């Protein structure tokens, strides 16, 4: 798989730009702020419908424009597929696949698969649990696009349940500032029963959908761990092995089994989430938020016996984050029988010379690698010699 052409309009700093690509290595060279990262961000967006830099679409639209468009022509097994995306902040985005409209933008997922490593990925090691949960979920979708629907449904159920907790708390909680209805008040009793019934319904939905997402994450963690260990060893000089375990928010017994590497069946996970929600009811009513479920879990990264967060050096953290992305690449390559597109955004400047050479060796056999760098000297000579180079200056792309 490789991207043959990228065309953007009113995307980030570009009024319009076209980038022609081929298999092998392409290096985009330009000083910081010239727009090279914007181009690889557009490729990543075409693959995942999200940016690795921002959480919303608004910053992706050029200032003064109403919308942005991305077109990516993807070649797989000798056949072209064209993804067209229209980004409309504040309104629904639109998508076309091979010039035909699709009902939902997520219907284009799977046409292009990328693994993108950028300086922002240091947050996988040093950042909040949300960064690691997103890494797992994005990889799930890249592996099997149907998980985008499960992920969206879980977010919907969680939002509805949280809203009910906030609205119903004054009727149900034992304390707090809200005035409690007088005992025996028929209207108040009916309102309480209605809230309890509705909360039970959302508990059931959350446990059902959450167990699917949790089961998929646990399997993914199990499958990814050997690749992580190998990738970290390949790019790092550390003697401490890299590993990861899944920390779950369900009750202690199940959480311990999961932390030990077990992958319980979905029905058992559903029951565990349901029981944990029931046990947390009073706490959740006091706080007005859902405290149990995949949205509260974490991926614990370790170097040897120590957690990487807080103990790994800056260089070890970089190697760990890079190892996670290389492991994702190997997993997708093995699952799909085809190479995803590997994007290395301003990565080599952060690595010492030995790590640069190791990384260059690891990616040499990838079908397509897109590299960005401020100056050619940041990129190993072997990669520069093996492929094409494009210059990016003030939002203009020059290909020689």
Helices and strands as residue ranges (DSSP letters): E 2-11, E 14-20, E 24-29, H 36-48, G 58-60, E 68-76, E 79-87, E 94-97, E 100-101, G 105-108, E 114-118, G 119-122, H 123-126, H 129-143, H 147-172, H 186-235, E 242-247, H 252-259, H 266-279, H 281-287, G 294-296, E 298-303, E 306-307, H 314-336, E 341-345, G 348-350, H 353-363, E 368-373, G 376-378, H 381-386, E 388-393, E 396-399
